[in-house]
Amino acid sequence: MQFDHLNFNEYDGLMSIEDLRALRLRKKKIETDKKARKYILDINQRYRKMSTRKSNNFLRNMNPFKKAA
């Protein structure tokens, strides 16, 4: 039985109840990990987009010839 966290090859036939339960839990954990990573990736992309927009606006609005108040 070879198991990798994301890509696994397991034989599902003639397994004990405990093995089937463990396999189901591992598959569920993998799916929740994928969803969590996707959620974090989306948040990071939104933050990067927001911060680049903010820095671009700052640089665009900065005028070296403007007098300080």
C-alpha positions in Angstrom: 0.0 0.0 0.0 1.5 3.3 -1.2 0.2 6.5 0.2 1.0 10.1 -0.7 -0.9 12.9 0.9 -2.4 14.2 -2.4 -2.0 11.3 -4.8 -2.6 7.9 -3.4 -3.0 4.4 -4.7 -4.8 2.1 -2.4 -6.7 -1.1 -3.0 -10.3 -0.7 -1.8 -11.4 -4.3 -2.1 -11.6 -6.6 0.9 -10.5 -4.1 3.5 -11.5 -4.3 7.2 -14.0 -1.9 8.6 -11.2 0.0 10.4 -9.2 0.3 7.2 -12.2 1.6 5.3 -13.0 4.1 8.0 -9.3 5.3 8.1 -9.4 5.5 4.3 -12.6 7.6 4.3 -11.2 9.9 7.0 -7.9 10.4 5.1 -9.9 11.2 1.9 -12.0 13.7 3.8 -9.0 15.3 5.4 -7.4 15.7 2.0 -10.5 17.3 0.6 -10.7 19.7 3.5 -7.0 20.6 3.2 -7.5 21.3 -0.5 -10.5 23.6 0.3 -8.6 25.4 3.0 -5.6 26.0 0.7 -7.9 27.3 -2.0 -9.6 29.6 0.5 -6.3 31.0 1.7 -5.1 31.4 -1.9 -8.2 33.5 -2.7 -7.7 35.7 0.3 -4.0 36.2 -0.5 -4.9 37.1 -4.1 -7.5 39.7 -3.0 -5.0 41.2 -0.5 -2.3 41.4 -3.1 -4.7 43.0 -5.5 -5.8 45.5 -2.9 -2.3 46.4 -1.7 -0.9 46.8 -5.3 -3.8 49.1 -6.1 -3.1 51.1 -2.9 0.6 51.4 -3.6 0.0 52.4 -7.3 -2.4 55.1 -6.2 0.1 56.3 -3.6 2.8 56.6 -6.3 0.5 58.2 -8.8 -0.8 60.8 -6.3 2.7 61.6 -5.0 3.8 64.9 -6.7 7.4 66.0 -6.0 6.4 69.6 -6.9 3.4 69.8 -4.5 4.1 72.0 -1.4 3.7 70.4 2.0 0.8 71.7 4.1 
